[in-house]
Amino acid sequence: MPGYRSVGQDRVRTVELQSQYRPGVFEGTLEFFSATVDAQARGDRTPADWHPFVSDEIIDRPIGSTHELMTSAEALTEIGPRLAELLETPER
C-alpha cells in the first residue's frame, strides 16, 4: 500500500525528529502555570528551567494540582480567569 508506514517506522521517525529539534527563543513574557502537588517528587520542570528559551520575564502561577490534573475542572477554575484576562488585554 503506497504511503503506508508501520507503527515501528513512525516511532523511529519520532525519535529522529526529537533528536533534530532545536527550540528557538520565545520573545516576550511567559506565564507559567506550575502544578504544585507532588511536583518536586516527580522532578517536574520549574519556571527557571525555561529561562534559556524565553527572552523576557517568566511569571510563575502556582496551581494546587498535579501535572496530570492541570486540565481538571478544579485546576481550570484557577487557570481560566488568568487566560481570559491575558486574551482580553491588547498587546503592548
Phi, psi and chi 1 to 4 in degrees:
 res  aa     phi    psi   chi1   chi2   chi3   chi4
   1 MET       -  119.0 -174.7 -177.6  -58.8      -
   2 PRO   -62.4  138.0  -12.5   20.2      -      -
   3 GLY    80.6   -2.5      -      -      -      -
   4 TYR   -77.2  133.0  174.3   78.4      -      -
   5 ARG  -125.0  139.3  -67.0  172.5   54.0  102.1
   6 SER   -78.8  164.6   71.9      -      -      -
   7 VAL   -59.4  -39.9  171.4      -      -      -
   8 GLY   -61.4  -41.8      -      -      -      -
   9 GLN   -64.3  -39.8  -70.7  171.1  -45.7      -
  10 ASP   -63.5  -41.0  -73.6  -18.1      -      -
  11 ARG   -64.6  -43.1  -71.1 -179.8 -179.0  159.4
  12 VAL   -61.6  -44.4  168.2      -      -      -
  13 ARG   -64.9  -37.2 -177.4   64.8 -178.8  139.1
  14 THR   -62.1  -44.4  -62.3      -      -      -
  15 VAL   -62.7  -42.3  170.4      -      -      -
  16 GLU   -58.9  -47.7  -70.2  171.1   -8.1      -
  17 LEU   -63.4  -42.3  -69.0  170.9      -      -
  18 GLN   -62.0  -40.5  -72.8  175.1  -26.6      -
  19 SER   -71.4  -23.7   67.9      -      -      -
  20 GLN   -91.1  -19.7  -64.7  168.3    3.5      -
  21 TYR   -72.1  130.6  178.5   70.7      -      -
  22 ARG  -127.4  106.9  -61.3  -65.4  175.7  -96.2
  23 PRO   -66.1  148.2   23.3  -30.2      -      -
  24 GLY   -85.9 -172.2      -      -      -      -
  25 VAL  -101.7  129.7  173.5      -      -      -
  26 PHE   -76.5  125.8  172.6   74.0      -      -
  27 GLU   -92.0  102.4  -60.1  -69.4  -27.8      -
  28 GLY   146.1 -172.2      -      -      -      -
  29 THR   -89.5  138.0  -62.4      -      -      -
  30 LEU  -107.3  125.5  173.1   68.6      -      -
  31 GLU   -93.6  114.5  -62.4 -101.3  -16.8      -
  32 PHE  -108.3  114.3 -172.6   91.6      -      -
  33 PHE   -92.5  108.1  -63.8   91.9      -      -
  34 SER  -102.6  132.0   57.2      -      -      -
  35 ALA   -76.2  123.7      -      -      -      -
  36 THR   -97.3  -17.4   59.6      -      -      -
  37 VAL   -81.0  117.3  176.0      -      -      -
  38 ASP    66.6   15.2 -152.1   21.9      -      -
  39 ALA   -64.6  -44.9      -      -      -      -
  40 GLN   -65.9  -41.6 -168.0  171.4   21.0      -
  41 ALA   -64.0  -33.4      -      -      -      -
  42 ARG   -81.1  -17.7  -71.3  174.2   28.1   94.7
  43 GLY    78.0   29.6      -      -      -      -
  44 ASP   -60.9  153.2  -74.6   -6.1      -      -
  45 ARG   -64.4  149.0  -73.0 -174.1  174.7 -109.4
  46 THR  -107.6  165.1   67.1      -      -      -
  47 PRO   -55.1  -37.2  -27.8   36.0      -      -
  48 ALA   -61.9  -28.9      -      -      -      -
  49 ASP   -62.5  -20.5  -66.2  -30.1      -      -
  50 TRP   -93.3   -6.9  -67.6   97.1      -      -
  51 HIS   -52.3  -39.8  -82.0  -67.8      -      -
  52 PRO   -65.1  -14.4  -19.3   29.5      -      -
  53 PHE  -111.4    4.9  -51.5  105.5      -      -
  54 VAL  -132.0  129.3  178.3      -      -      -
  55 SER   -79.4  -22.8   70.3      -      -      -
  56 ASP  -118.7 -150.7 -153.1  -17.6      -      -
  57 GLU   -74.4  149.9  179.3 -178.6   13.9      -
  58 ILE  -115.6  119.3  -62.2  175.8      -      -
  59 ILE  -103.5  117.3  -59.5  169.7      -      -
  60 ASP   -85.7  128.4 -173.7   20.8      -      -
  61 ARG  -117.4   87.1  -55.0  -80.3 -178.4 -161.6
  62 PRO   -63.3  134.6  -15.0   26.7      -      -
  63 ILE  -120.7  128.6  -55.2  -62.9      -      -
  64 GLY   -73.6   71.5      -      -      -      -
  65 SER  -154.6  164.2  173.7      -      -      -
  66 THR   -83.3  164.7   64.1      -      -      -
  67 HIS   -59.1  -42.3 -178.4   82.5      -      -
  68 GLU   -64.5  -25.5  -67.5   81.1    9.0      -
  69 LEU  -104.3   17.3  -65.3  176.2      -      -
  70 MET   -65.9  -16.6  -72.8  -68.6  -83.0      -
  71 THR  -107.0   15.3   56.9      -      -      -
  72 SER   -74.5  162.7   68.2      -      -      -
  73 ALA   -57.4  -40.4      -      -      -      -
  74 GLU   -63.8  -46.6  -66.8   80.9   11.7      -
  75 ALA   -67.6  -39.1      -      -      -      -
  76 LEU   -69.1  -21.2  -69.9  175.6      -      -
  77 THR   -67.5  -23.7   60.7      -      -      -
  78 GLU   -88.6  -41.8  -64.5 -178.4   60.4      -
  79 ILE   -76.4  -43.4  -64.0  168.6      -      -
  80 GLY   -53.7  -50.2      -      -      -      -
  81 PRO   -60.4  -37.2  -25.7   35.0      -      -
  82 ARG   -68.9  -41.1  179.6   60.7 -173.1  146.5
  83 LEU   -63.3  -41.4  -70.7  177.9      -      -
  84 ALA   -61.0  -42.6      -      -      -      -
  85 GLU   -61.6  -44.3 -177.4 -179.0  -39.7      -
  86 LEU   -63.9  -39.2  -70.8  167.2      -      -
  87 LEU   -71.4  -27.7  -69.0  170.0      -      -
  88 GLU   -83.3  -19.4  -68.9  171.3   -2.5      -
  89 THR   -82.9  124.0  -56.1      -      -      -
  90 PRO   -64.6  150.0    4.0   -2.4      -      -
  91 GLU   -61.4  143.1  -72.8 -169.9   38.5      -
  92 ARG   -93.8      -  -63.2  169.6 -143.9  169.4
